[in-house]
Amino acid sequence: MRVLVFNAGSSSLKFGLFDGDRQVFKGSFDRFREGGCDVAFEGADGPPEQGRAPHADLAAAIAAVPGVLAERGLAGIDAVGHRLAHGGTEFTGPAKIDEAVIARIEALTPLAPLHNPAMLEGLRLASHIWPDVPQVAVFDTSFHLTNPARATTYAVPAAWRDAGLRRFGFHGTSHKYVAQRAAEALGQPLSDLRIISVHLGNGASACAVQYGASIDSSMGMTPLEGLVMGTRSGDIDPGAFGFLQRHLGLDVAAIEAALYSDSGLKGLTGSPDMRDVEDRAAAGDAAAQLAINLYAYRVRKYLGGYAAAMGGVDAVVFTGGIGQNSASMRRRICDGLSFMGLMLDDDRNRAPDLSDRAAPQIQAQGSRVAVVVTETAEQLMIAHEVRTLLDRPALTPRPVPVAVSGRHVHLSAETVRALFGADYRLTEGAPLRQPGNWVAEERVTLEGPKGRLERVAILGPLRPRTQIEVSRTDSFALGIDAPVRNSGQLEGTPKVRLIGPQGAFETDGLIVAARHVHTNPTDAAAMGLSDGEMVEIEVQGADGRGLVFAHTLVRVAAGTVTEMHIDTDEANAAGISGHVDGAVVPHVQALPKG
């Protein structure tokens, strides 16, 4: 499939043509102004071209693209993908464009007034030029919709939150790509890794990617929050708005404009370009030296914070113009992180080879954390998302029974001995819906610093490692912060005390189980699903209202009965009791695999 990808802005248009995963052409129309714009083309077996064109705005530039491609024998395209900055909370993945989708994107304009309007205009223009070609929107925010509420919620009045004030995160397409690319370079499944992706360019952000899912991002409701950027401030005390209004007479619009366009490196040094700032710092410019120290310090704080949030880190990935090109900035950021096992190799860091989308490792021997440098490929990722969406077979409607999973434990043989005595065998009780699984007649007690949970069920058969599954409310009753994890992802999980009739045992493995669907290969094929995908399941609540459970993991195994598992908190919030069937929502999002 040949996919044309557009990244439209108010002052520029970047585009790329992809045949499968191979980019065959890329071009840009930059700095629209009266009289024309700058152009740059590369690909189609010819030398790179640069020059000027008479196109003074986005409409003229997009209208020129068919001719640019035709001149190079690249006229035939099968789909057009569009980068959209903001998809709110409803676009969990790419969306095929129709009038209803356009209306939903338009409604999100207040959340991204500087970005979405131009991108939406590009989408409309392309739809007129290629009316019979599928148009697909891919959203920067979608990757971050797996962030838990504690990462997305601002501690502000409820009326503000109800109006839509929350953290979203951006650069999602870049973070998703580089996390996947790093996993490939490390030769490990992305679902087994804790990665901190650091995108450093004119816009900059960090993202904590835990076992394939974004759990936090430095950008917030807007792309202003977080790291220092070329012209954007990053983190700033919101009290500054009142201070600047009282002392300088600035209104909100003026302050906001300055934070977007006249802050960051530009505000500190007069230049938004890190190359200029580094040259001036080397020549003794005190303002440039402060800017570099502040820039690196802010990134380092986020690295430490995200390592703590994930209970450790397996890899740090640098990308973006600064992240991939500035060896000195990578060194400044990583120096001082040896306490968490991260050490750079100076020679590797000095000149990593990034040709052919390479992702070299630059950590020193003995470093417990891998450090990877790679060029981001947002357009390639968008093209991949477009193909994935359009190539997906139609889903066959099939009921998915919903099971409410109460608190329970899966015990190892070692834990059974500690709780019940040597050579003790659990007594099989009632069988569960999944073949070969059962509830034991015995019960255990869970004890935390705040309280106890009595008569907790034991599910068999035994497992190699003890796993304790509770609800969020249960974790508060225990006084322990249990992370939301997929079954089996137990690294870095908190400990809890298990008490049985013959003794007690303290073990890690305490989790809130992420919602998931068990299914077998036959049912999965009928529904167009595969192992490791994230889907949305629509369920009719007790009040007849349709409820959608997003980010539900599909687990395919032979001999499994199709069934969705949610915890008691989710069931209570949805008003689910008794037998309920769900259904897979037609658009699904593949979880990236390493």
Secondary structure, DSSP 8 states (H G I E B T S, - for coil): -EEEEEEE-SSEEEEEEEETTEEEEEEEEEEEETTEEEEEEEETTEEEEEEEES--SHHHHHHHHHHHHHHTT----SEEEEEES--TTT--S-EE--HHHHHHHHHTGGGSTTTHHHHHHHHHHHHHHSTTS-EEEEETTGGGGGS-HHHH--SS-HHHHHTT-------HHHHHHHHHHHHHHHTS-GGG-EEEEEEESSSEEEEEEETTEEEEES--SSTTSSS--SS---S--THHHHHHHHHH---HHHHHHHHHHS-HHHHHHS---HHHHHHHHHTT-HHHHHHHHHHHHHHHHHHHHHHHHHTS-SEEEEEHHHHHH-HHHHHHHHTT-GGGT--B-HHHHHS---GGG---B-B-TT-SSEEEE----HHHHHHHHHHHHHHS-------EEEEEE-SEEE--HHHHHHHH-TT----EEEE-SSTT-EEEEEEEEEE-SS-EEEEEEEEES--SS-EEE--HHHHHHHT----EE-TT--TT---EEEE-SS-EEEE--EEEE--EEEE-HHHHHHHT--TTEEEEEEEE-TTS-EEEEEEEEEEE-TT---EEEEEHHHHHHHT--S-EEEEE-S--EE----
